[in-house]
Amino acid sequence: MFTTRNDFRAVLDDIARGPSERPIETPQSTRISVDGHELLNFCANDYLGLANHPRVVAAAKSALDTYGFGMASVRFICGTQPPHLALERAISELLRTEATLLQSSCFDANGGIFAALLDERDAVISDELNHASIIDGIRLSKAVRYRYRTRDIDDLEVQLRRAARFRRRLVVTDGVFSMDGAQAPLAAICDLADRYAAMVMVDDSHGVGVLGATGAGTTEAAGMRNRVDIITGTLGKALGGASGGFVSGRTEIVEVLRRRSRPYVFSNAVPPVVVAGSLAALDVVKAGAVERQRLRENAKSFRRSMIEAGFDVLPGDHPIIPVMFGDAAVADRMSAALFGHGIHAVAFTHPVVPPGAARIRIQLSAAHTDGEIACCVAAFVRARRDIAADAHTGTVDE
Ligand SMILES: *Cc1c(COP(=O)(O)O)cnc(C)c1O
């Protein structure tokens, strides 16, 4: 029992080795200021540079004047305004789905979905690297859980066979795995799901807005738009980066969730200022072929330069680019040294990634310039030199 202040101090000492939060004194952007230091930012999810886009900010300001600040209600009581419905329609149009349900976050979308659709007669077959919100959402349901090795189609088939006796089977995967930037093999997953009469759900938080010719995400990029039953996603990344999430799919599924997803029914409506800003962000996304092209080129050029400079970069083509260091202490020192060279890039260590797989996860944005990308690569080279020199003289040992 942890009852005293000191008990919790001990708990904190145990878990507080991770990086502390650094307040950013500017709007979210590729150029930020932290503690008065100007930094280039390479770890936001602001893939298209919309978090502080003039059109998005203008739409949000105007909604404040028209619709006020807060809803003070859940959606079904008196928390639905025209912009809420317009945003749901706009997301359905982008994804080419029948219907969409706005949620307070993608965490809530995933948190409410499994218990609403499945019970002890059903099975969920889940990729082992799925987002924490999927894992928690499954725990909140009575469905039986089967896990398959990440992106491993053979193991997925083994698990689908084990789940054959259940009434419903739901295969769930992240569209893009956030620690690796790897994409789910959606075509193979959908083929298998057909053979085993399973539904497919994709959490495309890092895909929507980023991947596919029109920005509809991994389902579009994989040519699987009409084969996936449920798509969840976030408004907190490419789509303006404020907050909010959604579930999209067939009308009957979405309407069941509108009545049964507990985070939807029992939690406040997304404020109109966020809804209107996100709607404007979606407009930019829909017309955003040039930005997506720029994003792809930025990711490609960063990757190429880092490989040329001798860094170990995980393969892929998503703007999530993990630079691998293995050892947690080395990744932490690199991140600190990068900070000293004007780059904000956070290290990810165990338990967020497997032990021995520590990394700095770089995320490119369409808003990064060629010069900023070159600065980042040069800073990595300098930081590596700093650390090698420190190791030599033994000055940086904790
Ligand atoms: C970021 C993320 C979430 C959480 O989204 P929020 O809207 O911030 O709750 C859920 N799933 C995946 C795969 C994510 O990357």
The ligand as an ORCA input file, in Angstrom:
! r2SCAN-3c Opt
* xyz 0 1
  C      -1.264      8.898    -31.527
  C      -1.988      7.629    -31.630
  C      -3.170      7.401    -30.918
  C      -3.710      8.403    -29.918
  O      -4.329      9.474    -30.561
  P      -4.986     10.615    -29.645
  O      -6.014     11.224    -30.540
  O      -3.892     11.536    -29.273
  O      -5.584      9.938    -28.486
  C      -3.848      6.220    -31.104
  N      -3.367      5.269    -31.943
  C      -2.220      5.435    -32.628
  C      -1.746      4.371    -33.546
  C      -1.494      6.619    -32.485
  O      -0.350      6.773    -33.166
*
